[in-house]
Amino acid sequence: MKFRYLYMLILAFIINKVGAQSTASKQVTKFEIASPQLNALKTIWVYLPSDYKNSKKSYPVLYMHDAQNLFDIATAYAGEWEIDEYMDSLLVNKSIIIGIEHGNEKRIDELTPYEHKKHGGGQGEAYVSFIKHTLKPHVDVAYRTKSEAKNTTIMGSSLGGLISFYATIKYPKTFGNAGVFSPAFWINPEIFDLVNTTDIPESSKFYFVAGTDEGETMLPKLEEMISLLKSKGVKTTQFEFHSIGGGQHNEEFWAQQFGEGYQYLIINN
């Protein structure tokens, strides 16, 4: 079931939606930046808070994957996360949101840190290196950001949840917080070995969420990871875990959970 869904998702990502009207906020813009790590030109979506132009303050930054699905129904696979609508609704505690477009047929490559025998991939380290060494330095110069790890969050779903968790475990001095939605731990079980051999600082924060209708392995694998984190000394004050009854592996579910994840990782940090 999970393999069938994965291939359907990739196929759907490649097919452009025709005739859909844009729902992106006026606060959302795009730019392109070369990634030497991936040998690619990456399209980046930027949400700036509504008070950005009329203030001099700096903002926390949230990095997210699959930008096509975050802000605009016209580019989304099966519904958008409505990130801009949520952010526009906030009167305070706003953030800059950086959305990184997935690489279509290269999505598995970019969002998996280890190669899978059947499905390939394994370029996740290069992808995270792009964010760490190329994209984030550009963002920190181009925009008024709070650049320290405490105010730098990375978030995604499925493969995006996997790579967000990996980035925070591997580079806690860069990514202080991770939003881990329905993580595809099944495709890279090596992630458990990484956690087992890594010291996780008390400054790292994690928000885990998954639905009960996401397949037989989703919640058991996530619960296994949380048990491992606890055995490594990660305190209960460093993470939240939510198992949502009836939650399915889709954008509608993740959009519904975004607000609580944002509140925990950024507003309550």
Number of C-alpha atoms within 10 A of each C-alpha: 8 16 10 8 11 15 13 11 15 17 13 15 22 12 11 12 15 8 7 12 11 11 15 20 17 10 16 17 13 12 9 11 13 14 18 13 16 18 9 11 12 18 17 21 22 20 24 24 21 17 14 17 9 7 8 9 11 14 21 21 29 23 23 23 24 23 23 23 24 25 25 23 20 20 23 21 22 16 18 23 25 21 19 22 14 13 23 17 10 12 10 11 13 20 24 22 24 24 25 22 18 22 19 17 13 12 20 24 24 23 30 27 25 18 17 17 9 7 13 13 20 18 21 25 21 20 22 24 19 19 20 16 14 16 20 20 13 13 17 13 10 9 14 16 19 17 19 13 19 21 20 25 25 27 28 26 24 21 28 27 26 28 30 31 28 23 26 26 22 18 16 22 15 21 26 24 31 31 32 28 29 28 26 23 22 16 23 18 13 15 20 15 10 13 18 15 9 11 14 19 14 13 13 21 27 24 21 21 25 27 21 15 14 17 13 11 13 21 20 11 17 22 15 11 17 18 12 16 18 11 11 15 12 20 13 12 9 16 19 16 17 14 15 14 10 11 19 17 21 19 19 15 18 23 17 13 18 19 13 13 24 20 12 17 27 21 14 8 12
